[in-house]
Amino acid sequence: MALNGSVQITRGSNSTYTLTYAPLGADPGERPARRFEGARELEQFLAGPLRVARREILAALVALDRNGSYLISEVRLSPDEVTRHGLNPRLTGRLVPG
């Protein structure tokens, strides 16, 4: 069962980025953040484990440079993937499968 959710990315100082994954039905406060040191590391994570399309990654990098934040919708991950990649909110029965 895959969970459908969104990925929120924000740019910090010194080219650091913070990423959170929010499955539909998860409480906003239950989203652990994952930190990346540089755009290359973020890009590799988006393209690899999250399977985000190249076009979306490029749009994210441009928006992060301009605005400091970006949201990617419709990211589907299994509960095991969410846990394995350090994005695990408290998975409960409230979450909606994708």
Backbone hydrogen bonds, N-H to C=O, Kabsch-Sander energy under -0.5 kcal/mol:
donor,donor_aa,acceptor,acceptor_aa,energy
3,L,77,L,-3.8
4,N,96,V,-1.0
5,G,75,V,-1.7
6,S,22,A,-1.8
7,V,72,I,-2.8
8,Q,20,T,-2.3
9,I,70,Y,-3.0
10,T,18,T,-2.4
11,R,68,G,-2.7
12,G,16,T,-3.4
15,S,12,G,-0.5
16,T,13,S,-0.9
17,Y,36,F,-2.4
18,T,10,T,-2.6
19,L,34,R,-2.8
20,T,8,Q,-2.2
21,Y,32,P,-0.5
22,A,6,S,-3.0
24,L,4,N,-2.8
26,A,23,P,-2.3
30,E,27,D,-2.2
31,R,28,P,-0.6
34,R,19,L,-2.7
36,F,17,Y,-2.9
38,G,15,S,-1.5
38,G,36,F,-1.1
42,L,38,G,-1.7
43,E,39,A,-3.0
44,Q,40,R,-2.3
45,F,41,E,-1.8
46,L,42,L,-2.6
47,A,43,E,-2.5
48,G,44,Q,-2.2
50,L,45,F,-1.8
51,R,48,G,-0.9
52,V,46,L,-2.8
57,I,53,A,-2.1
58,L,54,R,-2.5
59,A,55,R,-2.1
60,A,56,E,-2.4
61,L,57,I,-2.5
62,V,58,L,-2.1
63,A,59,A,-2.5
64,L,60,A,-2.8
65,D,61,L,-1.8
66,R,62,V,-2.1
67,N,63,A,-3.7
68,G,63,A,-1.0
68,G,64,L,-0.6
69,S,63,A,-0.5
70,Y,9,I,-2.2
72,I,7,V,-2.9
73,S,71,L,-0.5
75,V,5,G,-3.1
76,R,74,E,-0.7
77,L,3,L,-2.1
77,L,75,V,-0.6
82,V,78,S,-2.5
83,T,79,P,-2.0
84,R,80,D,-2.9
85,H,81,E,-2.1
86,G,83,T,-1.7
87,L,82,V,-2.7
91,L,89,P,-1.2
95,L,92,T,-1.5
96,V,24,L,-2.1
98,G,2,A,-3.4
